[in-house]
Amino acid sequence: MTKLQVAVDLLTTADALALTNKVAPYVDIIELGTPLIKSAGLSAISAIKAAHPDKEVFADLKTADAGFLEADLAFSAGADLVTVLGAAGDATIKGAVEAGQKHGKKVVADLIGVENRVERAREIAKLGVAFVEIHAGLDEQAQPGYSIQTLLDDGKIAGVPFSVAGGVKVDTIAAVRDAGADVAVAGGAIYSAEDPAAAAKALKDALTK
């Protein structure tokens, strides 16, 4: 069963809590976006985990160096999942995985900015990450001709556990599930909606049809 992850790309813990309180009934994983953690600090992770102890809390650190140290900080603050950049060196990824083993938690490698996603996904899968996130960032999504289909194709070809982030909407989420993704990550489709709870419910319904 593909899980639904909400990416909370807001800038204050208060705003993040206001959003997650609305959408929590419909999502499996709450992701604290990189801008939120940079703006509000690690305390945002603790606050969201305290508010939603039954949800997996995903700290999108996008760690590029000091893998063990940064992941250890996030896990200590209450994160269940932490991201390390797939473009980082193998030693950094291994360090983050080691921190995950220490806490009994999981590490996700984010392939944002990686040119050959399929090849790198296969390499990283051997380093002990829970899954790879095949991710087109906001800047890439804004480019002419962008399609989520390229992410889905890469995930299927790589043949390793993966999530998809980058343009997941009500009309694309079934395709994400059908491609075999472990997790579908929706950001703007939820937090930019007039009614975020209704948007999250619509995504969950489309995912579980």
N, C-alpha and C positions, 0 to 999 in steps of 0.2 A: 504493500500500500504506500503510495507516494505521500509524503508529509507536506503540509503547507507551512512555509516560513514567511513571517512578515519582517521586512527590513525597515527598521525605524530610523529614517534619515532626518531626524529632527535635532535640535541643538541644545535642549535643556531636559533635565531629568523630569521636571514637572510636565512638560509637553509629551515626553515619552510615556509617562505613566498615564496621562489622560488618554492617549491613543491606545495603549495596550489594555487598559481597563475595558475599553469598548470592544476590541477585536479578539481578546484572549479566548472567548468561547469557541471561536472558529479556526484557530491556528494551533499548530503543534509546537512550533519553534518561534521564539521571539529573538530577532537579531538586532543588536544595538550597533548601528552603523558607525563606520570609522569617524565621521564628523562629530557624532554625538559623544563618542568616547574621548575624542581629542578636546571637545568643548567642555564636557561635564566631568570627565575623569572616570577612574575606576569605580567611584562610588555609585555611578549610574548602574553598573552591573549588579552591585549588591542590592540597590533599591528595587530593580526590576525583579530580581530573583526572590526577594522578600515578599513582593506583591503577588508574584505568580510562581509559587514553589512547585506547582504541578507541571509547569512548562519547561521545556529545554531552553536555556538562555545561551545565546550565541553571541560571542564578543568578536566583532569583525575588526581585529587589530591589524590585519594585513602586515604581519611582522616580516621585516626584510633582513633582520640581523638579530643576534642575541635571542635566538629561538627559545631556549629553555627559560631564560629570565623573564621575557615578556609573557610567555604562555603561563608560567608559574604565577605571575602577578594576577592575571585574569582569572585563572582557576581558583586562586585563593580568595578572590573577590566574589566568587559564586558562579562563574561561567561554567556551562556544561560542554560547550564547544568553543574553540578558538581558531581563528584563521591565521595561516602563515602564507606568504606569497609563494606561488609555484615557481616564480622567477628567481626566488632566493636560492642560495647554495644548498646542496643536500645536507650539509652539516647543520644549517639553521633549521631545516625541516625536521631532521632527526632530533635536534635539541627540543623542539616544541613537542614532538611525540613523546620524548622522555618525560617531559613535565606532565603530559597527559596521563602517562602510565603511573606516575607518582600520585596523581589525584584520582585515578580511575575515571578520567574524562577523555574527550575525543578532540582530535585536531583535524581541521579541514584545510586543504591546500587550495588557495584561490588562484585560478589561472588567468586572471586579468592581466593583459599586456603580454601574455605568452604567445609567441608566433605559431609554433607547431604544438597546438593544444593536445592532439592525440598522442604524439610521441612523449611529451612531458607528462601527461596524465598517467601513462603506463609506467614511466620511470618512478614517479612519485608514489604510485600505489604500492610499490615494493618497500617504501620507507616507513610504512606503518600508519599512514593517515586513515581516518575513517572513510573519507570519500574526497573527491576533488570537486571543486565548484567551477563549472564551466560558465564563465562570467564575462558578459559584455558590459563595461562600465557606462555611466551616463554619457560620457563624451563619445564613446563608440556608437552608442544607440542613436545619437544625434546625427551621425553621418548619413548622407544620402544612400539609399539602397540597403540599409541595415535590415536584416531579417533574423528572427530568433531561430529559424530553421537551421542555420549554420551551426548553432550551439548544439541543437538536438542531434544533428548528424555526427558531430565530433564525439558526443557522448556515446552514441550507439557504436561508432567505429572503435573507440578506445576500449570498450568492453570492461571498464572498471566501474566501481560504484561512483555515482556522480550526482550532483545537484545542478540546477540551471537557474541562472540569474541574469536578467536582461530583457525586459519587455514581456514578462509573464502577465497575461491579462485573462479575462474570462474567456475570450475566444481563442486563446493559445494554450491554456493550462491543460486541457485534455491531451493535446499533442505532446506536452512535456511528460505527462504520465505514460502515454503510449510509447514514448521513446525509451522508457525504462528508468527514468530519473528517480532517485531515492527521495529527493526533495525538490519542490518547486518554490522558488523565492519570489515573492511579490513585494514591491516597494511602493512606488508612486501609485500603482493601481489601487492600493489601500489608503495610504496616508494622504494622497491628494484628492481622494473622493469626497463628495459632499457629505456622504454618510459612510464613514469607514467601516462600521460594523456590518452594514448591508453589503458593502463591497467585499469584505472578508468572507461573509456567508455565501455570497454568489460564487466566489472562487472555490470555496470548500465544496459547495454543491456540484459545481462543474467538474471538480477533481474526482468526486466519489460517485458520479453517475454510472 
